[in-house]
């Protein structure tokens, strides 16, 4: 919005509906309405400025007014306002014809009539917003436009709204998804930092592969035992509260690692606490998604939240080597731990939904757009959890085994890839970590494709169970095939080996539109508890698998036997179990 200031106190806003003298007139005042653009010729503009402040005799004013009126580019409202007619009205301007140029007395009579005219507000123009009945009119200080918040910069287009305004305008369910995804980014940064820092720590402390595997697996001890409590707490107190507590716990424990690194029991305990904090996060996030998101948006919500894990892996593997190289391995734990505390503090200062139940009751829709009953049932208390009904259901057992199989390949590769690339490609720490970020980076790309694709097919009426089975089959078959190729061709170029593993791990992200959505599909009410059950089984590969890889490699010195062969076996058996027993049909789980 452009403005021109005439004689200090007169403003003309081009293309606006405001004209003011010694203040800003209310929008919608017909007498101050200027349609289109107002163009003032330089000579007439100078005359209006010369006399607009109240100076000059009546004759000079009338002459300038008449000249301005003869100009087709200058409206009566502009000319009259410039001569101090502050209380003008639409009627007074209608009585003043631009073609009527009488004597000075005639002009004075018209002006006296205008001053004596009723000062009630004129009717608004046709395109002005109608003021609601009973709505109080805004109080304006006509001598101080700045105090009204109506200075020149205030009439900005919608595109210049601040980022805070855009955040506040987001639907609550989107705020939940985005902030939860950011927490998951920090979650995996604190998980993968050890897989990079373990290399200089092992050299400094004199650890072999077995001790290094034990240190890395200690994270999964806490991760495994917190799954079921996390699901129960999320169902009881909502995932929002549980997630915040988990972030604070794992962040403080991460920052404490350097102080106890030389004392193995203390280091294992700190990593166990990190696992405890991160272990409640998947169940908390699943509870949030089940409460807040409709079925037609569920795949994208799951991919956005759990995709944050892959983003965190990328960022962690990208930053950790540089931090270690220039500052030291201790600083990785301090910096990454501080990020979690910062997330919590910013969340306390940011507009954030205060109740997941309220979001569920207002936002959750079924695929046909009608209110879903799960929005009501999910908000009910979960005092009696039907545990026996869970374990009698074949679909639940299919999810348990599929989660175990998928995590065996994921956790072992995530923990050992930097070491594998160091030895196989003969890279230093920095370059090995950079190569290790390629698989999670590919996972981010694949997740952005898989989730919208699954939602598209579901919205077109395709059977939900079929969509979930196809997505999960891709997630298992692709990495199994790629690991088979990598292990069966020992003389292959190492960089081709990197490309093959990157493709396989990337395609495994189809699980975000398969297994990870099935918990919410079969029971939104118990989704958090169900994920706690399946993720407990999924944490076992972190406890046993990561340590077992180090033990087997110490004995055989073969990455094929230690890393690839077990993962291939579990991927292939997982495909069979999933396609035979898995289902996304809603279950009541009555005891």
LOGU-66373 format. One record per atom (N, C-alpha, C): residue in three letters; x negated, y negated, z. Coordinates in pm, whole numbers, plus 50000, padded with zeros to 5 digits. Layout:
<atoms>
alaXYZ...
</atoms>
This chain:
<atoms>
unk499155011850000unk500005000050000unk499124987850000unk499294978949903unk498474967049895unk499224955449958unk498494945850009unk499094934350072unk498304921950036unk498994910350030unk498344897550011unk498774888550125unk497844881750186unk498154872950297unk498084858550249unk499194851350267unk499274837550222unk499294828250343unk498324819450348unk498224809250452unk498204815350592unk497604826750605unk497344832450736unk498504839650799unk499744834650781unk500854840650855unk501924846250765unk501794844650633unk502804849650541unk502254861950470unk503014873150474unk502544885250408unk503544889750304unk503004894150191unk503834899850085unk503274913650056unk504104923950076unk503664937550049unk504234942149917unk503334944649821unk503754948549688unk504284962749690unk505434964549629unk506054977749622unk506684981849753unk506784972849849unk507364976349978unk508694969249994unk509334971450106unk510584964650134unk510424955150250unk509174950750277unk508944941850387unk508334928750339unk508854917450388unk508234904450372unk508254898150509unk507174891750549unk507194886050682unk506514872550684unk506974864250774unk506294851650804unk506254850550956unk505034849051009unk504854849251155unk505414862051216unk505254873051148unk505754885751202unk506174894751088unk506624906551122unk506984916351021unk508474918851027unk509134916850914unk510584918950910unk510894933750901unk512044937350954unk512454951450960unk512694956950819unk512254969450800unk512454976150673unk513944977850647unk514374975150526unk515774976550493unk516494963250490unk515844952050527unk516464938950523unk516614934750378unk517854933550333unk518094930850192unk517494917650149unk517534907750242unk517014894750204unk515504895150184unk514834905250241unk513394906250223unk513014917250126unk514004922850056unk513744933949965unk513214928549833unk512134934149789unk511604930649657unk511554943349575unk512264943849467unk512324955849385unk511154955649287unk510434967149281unk509334968249188unk508134960249234unk507324955849140unk506144948249170unk506434933349156unk505874925449247unk506034910949244unk504714905049198unk504744897949089unk503544891949035unk503664876849044unk502704870349102unk502694855849116unk501614850049026unk502014840648942unk501004834248859unk500084825848948unk498804824848912unk497844818149000unk498254803949037unk498794796148942unk499134782248970unk500254781549072unk501324789449049unk502464789349141unk502054794749277unk501194804949277unk500744810349404unk500024799649485unk499204791649418unk498484781149488unk499434770749545unk500494767349467unk501464757549516unk502204762849639unk502564775649635unk503274781349749unk502374781549871unk501104784649852unk500184784749964unk500024770750021unk499954760649929unk499754746849975unk500894742050063unk502124746050028unk503284740850100unk503934751250192unk503474763750186unk504144774350263unk503954773150411unk502974766050458unk502754765150600unk503614754650666unk504464748050593unk505334738150655unk504914723950623unk503804722150551unk503334708850520unk504034702950400unk503904689750375unk504484683250259unk505854677850287unk506304667850206unk507624662250226unk508674670550156unk509934666750175unk511024674450118unk510984674649967unk510624663349905unk510604662749760unk509574672549704unk508384672549765unk507334681749716unk507754696149734unk508404698649845unk508874712449867unk509874716549761unk510824707349732unk511844710749634unk511234713049498unk510244704549458unk509634706149327unk508924719849317unk508174723249420unk507484736149416unk508464747749417unk509544745949493unk510554756549498unk511214758349363unk511534746749297unk512174747749166unk511264754249065unk509974750749067unk509034756748973unk508874771748998unk508844775249125unk508734789549156unk509964797049111unk511134790549126unk512364797249088unk512464799248938unk511894789548859unk511954790948714unk511064802348665unk510104806148746unk509214816848704unk509894830248722unk510054838048615unk510774850948627unk510034861248710unk508734858948734unk507974868748812unk508014866148961unk508664855149003unk508704851849145unk510154851949190unk510474859649289unk511854860749335unk512194849749431unk513464847849450unk513924837549542unk513474840449684unk513414853249719unk513024856549855unk511614852049885unk510694853649787unk509314849749808unk509214834749825unk509854827249735unk509764812749740unk510364807249869unk511534812149908unk512184806950027unk511394810450153unk510864822350158unk510074826150275unk508844817550289unk508214814350175unk507014806150178unk507274792450234unk508514787450229unk508824774150279unk509414774450419unk509194785250489unk509544785350631unk510974788850661unk511734793850563unk513134797450590unk513134811150655unk512914811050786unk512684823650858unk513954831850876unk515064825150901unk516314832250928unk517204832750805unk516624836050696unk517414836850573unk518234849550572unk519234849750484unk520084861650473unk520394863950328unk520994875450301unk521314878750164unk522314868950107unk523234864150189unk524254854950139unk523634841650100unk522694837050183unk522084824250151unk521324825050021unk520694836549992unk519954837649867unk520884839849749unk521994846149774unk522954847549665unk523524833949624unk523634824649722unk524164811349690unk523114802749623unk521874807149629unk520804799449567unk520464805849433unk520904799649326unk520714805149192unk519404799949135unk518674808849073unk517394804849019unk517544795148904unk518704794248846unk518924784948736unk519534771848783unk519834770848915unk520454758848970unk519384749849026unk519144738648964unk518094729449007unk518714715849030unk519364714149141unk520024701649171unk519084691749237unk519674681949299unk518904671449364unk518374676449496unk517534667549559unk516974671349688unk518054672349794unk519074664149786unk520164665149885unk520914678149872unk521114682249745unk521774695149723unk520964706549784unk519704705349765unk518824715949820unk518864716049973unk518874703650033unk518904702650179unk520224708250234unk521354705250163unk522634710550209unk522614725750209unk522074731450104unk522004746050100unk521124751650213unk520064744250241unk519184749150347unk519854748150483unk520614737050508unk521324735850635unk522354746950650unk523054750150540unk524024761050545unk523324774450576unk522124775750519unk521394788050543unk520984789450689unk520554778050751unk520134778550891unk521314781050983unk522494775950942unk523674777851026unk524344791251003unk523814798850908unk524464811650874unk524344821550989unk525324829950999unk525324840251104unk524014848151101unk523384849251215unk522084855751223unk522164870851238unk523364876551222unk523484891151234unk522704897851124unk522204909951150unk521364916651050unk522144919250923unk521534916750807unk522194919050679unk522314933950651unk523204937650559unk523354951950525unk522094957150457unk521774969750479unk520564975350418unk520794977950270unk519684978950194unk519804982250052unk520294996550036unk520725000149914unk521295013549892unk520315024749924unk519025022649901unk518075033449920unk517425033450057unk517915024850147unk517325024350281unk517955035050369unk517165040650464unk517725050650555unk518785044550645unk519865051850666unk520985046850746unk520675049250893unk520835038750973unk520575039851116unk521735047251181unk521375057151263unk522395065151330unk523155056651429unk524455059851443unk525305052351535unk524835054451678unk524705043351751unk524245044151889unk522745044151902unk522015044451789unk520555044551795unk520055030551823unk519195029351922unk518695016351959unk517695011451856unk517784998351830unk516874992551733unk515514990651796unk514494992651717unk513134991651767unk512804977351804unk512134975651918unk511734962551965unk510454958451895unk510464947151827unk509304942551753unk508844929151807unk507544927551816unk506964914751852unk506634907551724unk507464897651685unk507294891251555unk506074882251552unk505494879451665unk504294871351666unk503024879651668unk503184892651677unk502014901451683unk502284914151606unk502084914051474unk502324926151395unk501464937751439unk500264935051491unk499394946051532unk500024953951645unk500704946551737unk501324953451850unk502454962351808unk503054959551694unk504154967751645unk503674980551581unk502354982151569unk501844993851497unk502144992851351unk502314980851298unk502744979351160unk501784970651082unk500514972151109unk499534964851033unk499424970650894unk498554964950814unk498484968850674unk498204983750660unk497324989350746unk496945003350731unk498015013150772unk499115008450831unk500115017850882unk501015023350775unk501155016350664unk502025021150558unk501235029850461unk500575039950513unk499755048750431unk500585060050376unk500195065750263unk500925077150209unk500825089350299unk501705098750274unk501785110750357unk500485118650352unk499735117750240unk498535125750224unk497445121850323unk497545109850384unk496495105250474unk496815108150619unk497795116650646unk498105120450783unk496895127350843unk496615124750967unk495435130251031unk495535145351044unk494365151451066unk494355166051081unk495145170451204unk495145162151308unk495935165451426unk497415165751393unk497855156151310unk499255156151270unk499615168351189unk498715172451100unk498975184551021unk499055196851110unk498165197351212unk498205208651304unk499515209051380unk499965197451428unk501205197051506unk502425200351421unk502325198151289unk503465200851202unk503575215551163unk502545223751194unk502595237851159unk503645245151242unk504325254851185unk505225263251266unk504455270251376unk505075272451492unk504345278451605unk503725291851572unk504365299951489unk503815313251462unk502505312251384unk502375301951300unk501115300051227unk500015295351319unk500355287051417unk499355282851515unk498815294851592unk499725303851629unk499315315851701unk498345324151618unk498685326051491unk497855334251404unk496475328051385unk496415314951360unk495145308451331unk494235308051454unk494785304451569unk493965303951689unk493515317951732unk494375327851712unk493975341451744unk492885346351649unk493005342751522unk491965346451425unk490625340251462unk490645327751508unk489405321251550unk488795328451670unk489645332951764unk489135340651876unk488475353551830unk489035359851726unk488455372251675unk487145369651602unk487005357851542unk485715354251482unk484625354051590unk484925347351701unk483965346651812unk483755360551872unk484825368551874unk484755382151928unk483665390351859unk483685390651727unk482695398851657unk481325392251653unk481265379051665unk479955372651678unk479255377651804unk480015379051912unk479435384152037unk479215399252033unk479825405951936unk479605420351923unk478365423251839unk478205416251727unk477095419351636unk475795412651678unk475855402951770unk474605396451809unk473605406551867unk474125416751936unk473245426851992unk472615435551883unk473345438151773unk472785446551667unk471605439751600unk471525426551606unk470375419251553unk469315417251661unk469755413151780unk468805410351888unk468135422951941unk468735434651916unk468175447051970unk466795449851911unk466515444751791unk465215447451728unk464095440251802unk464155426751821unk463085420551901unk463115424552048unk464305427552101unk464375432052241unk463675445552257unk463845454652161unk463195467752168unk461685466452162unk461205457352075unk459765455352065unk459215449352193unk459935440052253unk459465433452373unk459525442652495unk460615450652503unk460805459252621unk460205473252603unk459795476852480unk459235490052454unk460265501052450unk461485498152398unk462535508152392unk462405516452265unk462755529352272unk462855537652152unk464285537152099unk464575544851995unk465905544451931unk466995549552025unk466665558952111unk467675564252204unk468105553552304unk467135546152361unk467475535552456unk468235524352385unk467795520952264unk468495510452188unk469935514552159unk470125527352124unk471485532152100unk472325531852227unk471705534852342unk472425534452468unk472875520252502unk471985510652480unk472325496652508unk473475492052420unk473425495652293unk474475491352201unk475805498352231unk475735510752273unk476965518252299unk477635513952429unk476885507552521unk477465503552649unk478615493652631unk478565485952523unk479685477152491unk480985485052478unk480905496452416unk482095504352387unk482615511752510unk481815512752615unk482335518452738unk483475509752791unk483185496952804unk484225487752850unk485335486152749unk484965486552620unk485965485052515unk486975496452518unk486495508552548unk487385520252548unk488335520052667unk487825516952786unk488655518052906unk489635506352921unk489475495752840unk490375484252853unk491515484352752unk491565494352666unk492585494452560unk493995496152618unk494205506552696unk495535508852753unk495935498052853unk495045494052944unk495415482753031unk495715470052952unk494965467852842unk495235456052759unk496615456352697unk497025468152648unk498365469252590unk499455467252693unk499255472852814unk500255471152919unk500335456552965unk499185450152981unk499175436153023unk499815427152918unk499565430052790unk500155421952683unk501675423352682unk502165435652703unk503615437652707unk504245431252830unk503475430452937unk503995425253063unk503925409953069unk502775404453029unk502545390053047unk502405382452916unk502625388852803unk502465383552667unk500985383452626unk500765385952500unk499405386552447unk498675373452454unk499415362352455unk498785349252459unk497935347452585unk498485350952700unk497755349552827unk496615359552836unk496865371852791unk495845382252799unk494645378652711unk494915373152592unk493835369552501unk492945358752562unk493535348852623unk492735338052683unk491825343552793unk492375352152879unk491545358052983unk490425366552927unk490715374052820unk489685382352759unk488555374152700unk488885363052635unk487865354452574unk486925348852680unk487485344252790unk486655338652898unk485735349352956unk486265361452978unk485465372153037unk484295376052947unk484565378652818unk483475383352733unk482465372152705unk482905359652704unk481985348552677unk481005346552792unk481515346952916unk480635345453031unk479675357253042unk480165369353014unk479295381153020unk478225380652912unk478565375552795unk477575374152687unk476465364552728unk476835353252787unk475845343452828unk474945348652939unk475385358853012unk474585364253123unk473595374953079unk473645379452955unk472795390452909unk471305387452924unk470785375752881unk469335373552891unk468795374253033unk469595370653132unk469105370453270unk468935384553327unk469545394653267unk469455408353320unk468865417853217unk468295412653108unk467845421252998unk466745430853040unk465895426753132unk464785435253173unk465205446153272unk466425445253323unk466945455053418unk468055462853348unk467745475053307unk468655482753222unk470045484353283unk470205488253408unk471575489353463unk472355476253457unk471675465153487unk472355452253479unk472735448653337unk471855451753241unk472165449053100unk473345457453054unk473365470153093unk474475478853054unk475785473853114unk475725468853238unk476935463853304unk477455451253234unk476545442353195unk476975430153125unk477635433552991unk477035442752919unk477625446552791unk478945453852811unk479075461152923unk480355467452955unk481425456752979unk481065445853047unk482025434953069unk482415428252938unk481455426752847unk481785421352714unk482805430352646unk482595443552657unk483545452952599unk484905452252664unk484935450352797unk486225449052866unk487005437052814unk486325425652800unk487015413652752unk487505414952609unk486645420752524unk487045422352384unk488035433652365unk488055443152457unk488945454652443unk490405451252456unk490735440952533unk492145437152548unk492625428752429unk491695424052346unk492075414652239unk492915421052129unk492585432952077unk493425438651972unk494875440752015unk495075445752137unk496445447752186unk497155434452205unk496435424452256unk497025411252274unk497425405252140unk496555406552039unk496865401251907unk498035408651843unk498075421751859unk499185429551805unk500505425551869unk500475422951998unk501675418252067unk502115404752012unk501165395651990unk501505382451934unk502155383751797unk501555391951712unk502065393351576unk503445399851576unk503615410151660unk504915416851666unk506005407451716unk505665398451807unk506655389051859unk506975378051760unk505965373151690unk506105360651617unk506375362151468unk505945373051406unk505945373751261unk507045382851207unk507735378551101unk508685387451033unk507955398150954unk508685408550916unk508075419850846unk507445415450715unk508075406250645unk507585401950515unk506285394050523unk505885389650643unk504635382250659unk503625389950744unk503965402150781unk503175409350880unk501805413450827unk501735417950704unk500435422250650unk499465410650644unk499945399150600unk499065387450593unk498655382750732unk499575383350828unk499215379350964unk498155388651022unk498345401751003unk497355411351053unk496015409350984unk496035407150853unk494785405150779unk494085392350823unk494875381850851unk494265369250895unk493625370751032unk494335377251124unk493805378651261unk492645388451264unk492865400751219unk491795410751226unk490715408251121unk491055400951017unk490025396650923unk489025387250986unk489445380751096unk488505372451170unk487315380351223unk487505393451246unk486395401851288unk485305402351181unk485715403851056unk484735404050948unk484065390550930unk484845379850943unk484255366550935unk483245364651048unk483595369351167unk482665368451279unk481385376351254unk481525387951191unk480325395751158unk479435388251061unk480055382050960unk479285374450862unk478555362850929unk479305354951009unk478695343351074unk477615347751174unk477915358351250unk476945363051348unk475665368051283unk475815376051178unk474625381151110unk473885370251033unk474575359551001unk473935348450930unk473175339451026unk473755336551142unk473145327051234unk472145333551330unk472435345851374unk471595352051476unk470125353051435unk469785357651315unk468365358551280unk467655344951282unk468315334551232unk467685321451232unk467495316151374unk468495318351459unk468375313851598unk467245321351667unk467165334451644unk466115342551706unk464735338151657unk464635335351529unk463345331851470unk462825318451523unk463715308751541unk463265295251576unk463395292051725unk464295298851796unk464505295451937unk464205307252028unk464465319351981unk464265331152065unk465545339252078unk465405352152105unk466585360752108unk467535357252223unk466995351552331unk467855348052444unk468905337652406unk468515328352319unk469415317252284unk470655322052210unk470575333552140unk471735338752069unk472885341252166unk472585346952280unk473615350252377unk474155337652445unk473265328052471unk473735315552531unk474685308052437unk474295306552311unk475075298652215unk476405305452184unk476345318452155unk477585325452120unk478535326152239unk477985327652360unk478845327652478unk479505314152500unk478775303452473unk479345289952489unk480505287752393unk480455293452274unk481535291552175unk482865296752228unk482855308052298unk484095313352353unk484675304352460unk483805299052547unk484285289852650unk484845277152585unk484185272452479unk484655260552408unk486025263152344unk486235275052289unk487535278752232unk488625277652337unk488345282752455unk489335282252563unk489635267952604unk488605259752619unk488815245952662unk489585237952558unk489255239852430unk489965232652325unk491425236952319unk491685249452347unk493055254352346unk493885247852455unk493225244452565unk493945237852673unk494325223452637unk493585217452544unk493825203552506unk494645202152379unk494895213352311unk495565213052181unk497015217452197unk497885211452113unk499285215852112unk499355230452073unk499915238452161unk499915252952142unk501225258552193unk501815268252125unk503075273952172unk502935279452313unk503885276052397unk503785280052537unk504455293252566unk505265298352475unk505985310752503unk506145318852377unk505585330852380unk505725339752264unk507165344052247unk507895345652358unk509285349852346unk510115339452272unk509845326752298unk510595316252230unk510335316452081unk509085318852044unk508765319551901unk509455331551839unk509435342751911unk510065354751857unk511555352751834unk512225346751930unk513675345451920unk514095335851811unk513205326551775unk513585316551675unk513035319551537unk511975327751530unk511275329351404unk511305343151343unk511445353551428unk511285367051371unk512485370551285unk512205374451163unk513245377951068unk512965391651012unk513995398250970unk513815410850900unk513505407950755unk513205418050678unk512795415950539unk513885410050454unk515145411050495unk516235405150417unk516585391150463unk515795385550556unk515985371750596unk516955369750709unk517575380350762unk518515379050873unk517795380951005unk518345375651113unk517685377251243unk517505391751278unk516335394851330unk516015408651365unk516305411251512unk516805422951540unk517105426351679unk515845427951762unk514725430451694unk513485432051770unk513075419351839unk513525407951788unk513215395251854unk513825394851992unk514945401652010unk515595401852141unk515015412952228unk514855424752170unk514395436052250unk512965434352296unk512145427652217unk510735426352253unk510535417352372unk511505408352395unk511385399152506unk511845405352638unk512435417352632unk512905423652752unk511715429252831unk511935431852956unk510855436953040unk510475450952998unk509185454253023unk508675467252983unk508295475353107unk509215475953203unk508895482753328unk508765497653307unk509625503553222unk509585517853200unk509045520553060unk507765523453050unk507135526152921unk507305541052890unk507865544452775unk508125558652742unk506865565852696unk505945568552785unk504665574652748unk504855588352684unk505735596552742unk505935610052687unk506475609352545unk507365599752520unk507925598452385unk506845594552284unk505895586652327unk504795582952237unk504045595352190unk503655603652287unk502785614952254unk503535626852196unk504845626152189unk505625636552121unk505885632851976unk505505620851934unk505785616151799unk504585619051708unk504845625551592unk503765629151501unk503105616851439unk503895606451415unk503335594451354unk502315587751447unk502565588351578unk501615582651674unk500305590451672unk500395603651665unk499165611651657unk498405609151528unk499125606851420unk498465603351294unk497715590151306unk498305580451375unk497625567651395unk496405569351486unk496525577851587unk495405580051679unk494205585651603unk494445596151524unk493315602251454unk492765593151344unk493655586151275unk493195577051171unk492345565751230unk492735561151347unk491965550551411unk490585555751452unk490525567751502unk489255573951539unk488345575251417unk488905580451308unk488095582851188unk487595569751126unk488475559951116unk488055547351057unk486995540351139unk487125540851271unk486165533951356unk484825541151365unk484805554251340unk483515561151341unk482605555251233unk483125554051114unk482325548251008unk482035533451030unk483035526251080unk482875511851095unk481865508351204unk482005514451322unk481145510751435unk479705515451415unk479535527351362unk478165532151343unk477425523851238unk478115520251131unk477465511951029unk477215497851081unk478195492251153unk478035478751205unk476835477851299unk476625488251380unk475535487951478unk474175491051417unk474135499551314unk472845504451266unk472435499151129unk473285491751061unk472905486950929unk471665478050930unk471515468251022unk470285460251020unk469015468851034unk469065478751124unk467905487651140unk467695496051016unk468795501050958unk468705509150836unk468075501350722unk468495489050704unk467945480950596unk466495476950623unk466145475150750unk464755472050783unk463835483550740unk464245495750766unk463395507150738unk463465511650593unk464655511550535unk464815516450399unk464365506350294unk464635493550319unk464265483050223unk462985475850261unk462435479350379unk461195473250428unk461325457950435unk462405453550496unk462665439250510unk462345434750652unk462045421750666unk461885416450801unk463265414350863unk463285409750986unk464535408551060unk465525399150992unk465025387650949unk465925377650890unk466575382950763unk465775388550673unk466325393350547unk467195405750566unk466835414150661unk467675425950689unk469045421750740unk469065411450825unk470345406650876unk471165400250764unk470505392950674unk471225386750562unk471845397450473unk471115408250448unk471665419050366unk472815425950441unk472705426850573unk473735433450651unk475055425950653unk475005412850622unk476265405350622unk477065407250493unk476455413550392unk477175415550266unk478405424650283unk478305436050353unk479515444450370unk480665437250440unk480465430450554unk481615423350613unk482105411850526unk481205405750450unk481645395250359unk482555400950251unk482185412750200unk483065419450103unk484385423250167unk484375426650296unk485615430050365unk486555418050372unk485995406250393unk486825394150396unk487515392150262unk486765393850154unk487325391750020unk488425401949992unk488155414650025unk489145425149998unk490405423050081unk490245418750207unk491405416750293unk492325405850239unk491755395550177unk492585384850121unk493375389550000unk492965400649941unk493705406249828unk494695416949874unk494245425549964unk495055437050005unk496315432850078unk496205423450171unk497355419850253unk498475413350172unk498215403050090unk499305397450009unk499885407749912unk499035416749861unk499525426949769unk500515436149840unk500185440349961unk501095449050037unk502405441850068unk502315429350112unk503535421650141unk504385419750016unk503725418049902unk504465416349777unk505275428849744unk504655440449754unk505365452849722unk506515455349821unk506285452149949unk507345454050048unk508505444650021unk508205432049988unk509275422449959unk510035425949833unk509415433549743unk510105438049621unk510925450649644unk510935455749766unk511785467149799unk511085480549804unk509755480949787unk509045493649792unk509055499049935unk509085512149950unk509125518450080unk507905514550162unk508125510250286unk507035505350370unk506045516550400unk506555528550428unk505665539750457unk504735542750340unk505265542250218unk504445544750100unk503345534250086unk503695521650109unk502705510950099unk501595513050201unk501955516350325unk500955518350429unk500065530450398unk500645540950344unk499845552950314unk498855550250201unk499295543250098unk498395540249986unk497235531450032unk497545521050109unk496505511950156unk495485519150244unk495965527550335unk495045534450425unk494245545150350unk494825551250251unk494085561150171unk492925554550098unk493145542550044unk492055535149982unk490975531850084unk491415528150205unk490465524450310unk489585536150353unk490065548350337unk489265560150374unk488475565650255unk489105566350141unk488485572950027unk487315564949971unk487445551549964unk486395543349904unk485065544249980unk485025542250112unk483725543350179unk483175557550178unk484065567750184unk483575581550177unk482865584250045unk483465579649936unk482855581549804unk481545574049792unk481495561849842unk480275553849830unk479155559449916unk479475564250037unk478435570250121unk477925583250061unk478825590749997unk478405603149931unk477405600249820unk477685590049741unk476765586249633unk475425581749690unk475475573449798unk474235568249856unk473375579449915unk474015589349979unk473245599950043unk472805610749945unk473545612549834unk473225623149737unk472165618849637unk471825606249633unk470825601349537unk469715594249616unk468765602149672unk467735596149757unk466765587149681unk466605589349552unk465665581349474unk466305568949411unk467515566049450unk468205554549393unk467525541649438unk467605531449355unk467045518449390unk467685513449520unk466885508749615unk467455504449744unk468515493649731unk468365484649636unk469345473849622unk470635478949561unk470555489449478unk471775495949432unk472465502849550unk471655508349639unk472195514349761unk472965503949842unk472425491849852unk473105481049924unk474435477749857unk474425476849724unk475645473549651unk476725484249671unk476325497049670unk477285507849688unk477905507549827unk477065506049929unk477575505450066unk478445493150088unk478065482150027unk478875469950040unk480265471949981unk480335478149864unk481635480649802unk482485490049887unk481875500649940unk482635510150020unk483185504050147unk482345496850219unk482795490650344unk483815479650316unk483625472350208unk484585461950172unk485975467450145unk486045478450071unk487345484450040unk488005490750163unk487225493550266unk487825498950388unk488745488850456unk488675476050416unk489565465850474unk491015467550431unk491295476550339unk492685479750307unk493415485250430unk492645489650532unk493275494450655unk494055483450725unk493715470850701unk494455459850764unk495885459050711unk496125464250593unk497485465050539unk498065479050552unk497315487950617unk497775501650637unk497965504750784unk496945510850845unk497025515150985unk497385503651079unk496755492151064unk496915481451162unk498275474751157unk499055477451055unk500425472251049unk501445482351098unk501055494951103unk502015505651135unk502505504651278unk501685499951371unk502115498551510unk503325489351519unk503285478251448unk504415468851451unk505595474051371unk505315482051267unk506405487351185unk507285496951264unk506675505951339unk507475516351403unk508085511551534unk507475501451600unk508045496551725unk507455482851761unk508095471951719unk507605458751759unk507545457051910unk508475463251982unk508525461752127unk507285467552194unk506835479252147unk505705486052209unk504455485552122unk504375475952031unk503255475351937unk501925473752010unk501895465052112unk500645463052184unk500195475552258unk501155482652319unk500805494952391unk500355505752293unk501045506852179unk500645516852080unk499245514352027unk498915501652002unk497555498751957unk496545501652068unk496955499352193unk496075503052303unk495785517952305unk496805526052277unk496615540652274unk495695544552160unk495985539852039unk495195543951923unk493775538051928unk493655525951982unk492325519751987unk491465525752097unk492095532052195unk491315539452294unk490585550952225unk491315558152141unk490675568652062unk489675562651964unk490025550651911unk489115544251816unk487845538951879unk487845537252012unk486645532452079unk485655543752109unk486115556252103unk485225567652131unk484045568152034unk484235565651904unk483075565251815unk482055554751855unk482525543651916unk481565533851962unk480735538852078unk481375546552167unk480655551952282unk479745563552241unk480315573252169unk479555585252132unk478815583651999unk479515578251900unk478945577851765unk477695569351755unk477745557251813unk476585548251803unk475365554351871unk475575559951991unk474455566252061unk473995578951989unk474945586551934unk474615599051867unk473765596651742unk474025585751671unk473225582551553unk471765580751592unk471515573451703unk470125571651747unk469465584551788unk470215593351856unk469645606051901unk469325614951781unk470285615951687unk470055624451570unk468895619151486unk468805605851473unk467725600351391unk466365602751456unk466285602151589unk465015605251656unk464585619651630unk465545628751615unk465235642851596unk464965646251449unk465685639951357unk465615643851216unk464925633551127unk464885621051169unk464365610051087unk465075609350952unk466365612650953unk467155612450830unk468415604050854unk468535593350777unk469735585050786unk470945592150726unk470715600950630unk471835608250571unk472545617050674unk471755624050754unk472335632850856unk472855625050976unk472145614551014unk472515607351135unk473655597551112unk473665590750996unk474605579750975unk475725583250878unk475385589450762unk476375591050656unk477235603650668unk476625614950696unk477365627650695unk478545627850794unk478385623750919unk479545623751009unk480665614350962unk480295602850909unk481305593250863unk482105598850746unk481415605250652unk482105611150537unk483105621750582unk482695630050677unk483585640550726unk484865634550786unk484725624650871unk485895618950937unk486775611050840unk486175604550743unk486995597450643unk487875607250565unk487305618450521unk488065627950438unk489165634850519unk488865638950642unk489905645250723unk490975635050763unk490575622550778unk491545612150811unk492565610050700unk492125611050575unk493055609550463unk494135620350468unk493735632650496unk494685643750498unk495725641750609unk495255639150730unk496175637650843unk497105625750822unk496575614850771unk497385602750754unk498525605050654unk498215610950541unk499245612650438unk500255623350473unk499905632450561unk500855642950599unk501795638250710unk501295631050808unk502065628250929unk502445613550949unk501785604250886unk502025590050913unk503415585850865unk503985576150933unk505285570650896unk505415556650952unk506155548150880unk506445534550927unk507905532750961unk508645543850971unk510045542951008unk510175538251153unk511065528751181unk511225523851319unk511605535051414unk510995534851531unk511245544951634unk511775538151760unk512715544951828unk513255539351953unk512415543152074unk511755554652068unk510905559552177unk511645559852311unk512835565252310unk513575566852435unk513045578852509unk512915577352641unk512345588252722unk513295600052726
</atoms>
